[in-house]
Amino acid sequence: MNRKTWGAICMLCLLGLGLTVGCSTKENTNEEQGTSPTSKVPATQTSTPIDPSTVATVSGTVTFGGAAPKPTKIDMSQDAACKGNNMAETVVASDGKLANVFVYVKDGLGDRTFDVPKDSTTIDQKNCQYHPHVLGVMTGQNIEIRNDDDTTHNIHPTPKDNREWNESQPPKAAALEKSFAREEIMLPVKCNQHPWMKMYVNVVKTPFFAITGADGKYEIKGLPPGDYTLAFVHEKLGEQDQKITLAAKDSKTVDQGFKAQ
Amino acid sequence: MLTACATFVLLIAGALVTSNDAGLSVPDWPTSFGSLYKIPQLVGGVKFEHTHRMVAQFVGILTIIMAVWTWRSDRRRWIRYLALGALCTVIAQGILGGLTVLFYLPPAISSAHAALAQTFFCIAVAIAVFTGRRWLEKIPAAEIDSRRPSLTTLGLLSICVLYIQLIAGAMFRHHGLSWWPHVLNAPIVAIVLTWTAIRALLHYAQIEAIRRPAVIMLSLLIAQLCLGFVAFMTRVAWGHDAVQPELPMVISTVAHVAVGALLLATTVVFSIQVRRHVPGSAAKPLRTEDRATVAARAPVSS
């Protein structure tokens, strides 16, 4: 073989390598997508019964100490289809109350298992922002992702413990159905087309979680009596924990304060 | 020259993708939203990512033309292989670009993509130099350099420290490394490049082919240090909490990448010219008859 033939063979090999990697990655992605729904709680696993007559409730208010940071304005000018509220939701504090704090029972439930809710939870892309900004789901719970904008979004979770994926969703496209198999707190989700679009998904194994509203309030119902660690997690301000003891039919108020960093 | 210029534009387009965090706005590769030829609506991050892909395709085509042209028209075997090397590099670069999309921007692959981009730019610039009229028509000065370290060594050392700087910078930009290795290496780069350029200007200023890149090296170095400072302030000091890529950060980081690429390419050109005009004392200077035949060894056409 002369040099020209060798050169041609080398180029074909390189091209082949590129195509092989490209195709195999797509296949892997499809395989993983196929297995994703089965990562829900296995059918053989049964939930631990809780006596409804003894369950307790924990509620409270999450406060923000110090001067609330001035909301940052988002520049949406790079896409004419993006209109609406263009304020960042990194720290939403009003009258000393902090919104978007994920509150959950971090410890104390032992090896109890819980059924995954059959109902989907929803992430809505509207006015080029995610709604809600912070979401709580159970492992394996279905998440319906909708695009209500007249522009294409891409949904790109960047997890530490779950599988990463990145899919685009054109306007009026069918909702995407996704779930996360492993527990993960403050799992970032972003849109690479609109870099200001960020939200956080919190994946836990129990249904005992809540997210504070604009008034900083939260409520977790149906907890069996016991000693628990309650975690309050904010995307920027970090995590704070509290130990609590709940008696049967208790209704306890547990407030938590965050300070400006 | 056209390939080198187009590659510079491509480098800027690539830097814009990274600075605007738009690397995954087109989620598939080698297709874009499932198509190989359709141009998607160029809004948001797609504007940067797809433009980068289109410029890359153009550079790929130019490189193929350049490689075929060089192979057919240039008598010098080594430049034919260099052109073939350029073609292989641009293919590898395309594959790396695809892999980084398919694997969601892993720092190692993205940084390799960034580093190989500037390597390809240097190859394209070198080919432009080797096929340029000045190279073909001008007789090498063949000055003897008996100083230690030799100017050739200093030129190579400059390329090495710049390359380390490039990799550290790329790793930082692609979240694989903290900012401090890049910042820490900056004074080393400044010292080595200044030493090299000053040595060249002090002793070989009469050789235009060396004086010119040495002056450009110094000018670009000063510009690059200033841009590096501004990029650090806009990205690390002021911009770490930004809700989206802000214009001052985008402009300063893209300019820092572009000037960095120009500095590396200029240093490569400088080293090539030093090797040609000021061979080390160990290297055999060109004999008079060799000098006379330089022009005769030139290609059929460039």
Interface residues (C-beta under 8 A of the other chain):
Chain A: G7 C10 M11 L14 L15 L17 G18 V21 G22 T25 K26 T72 I74 D75 Q78 D79 A80 A81 A88 T90 T151 T152 N154 H156 T158 E164 N166 E167 S168 N192 Q193 H194 P195 W196 K198
Chain B: N20 D21 A22 G23 L24 S25 V26 P27 W29 P30 F33 P40 Q41 V43 G44 G45 V46 K47 E49 L84 L87 C88 I91 A92 G94 I95 G98 L99 L102 F103 Y104 D241 A242 V243 Q244 P245
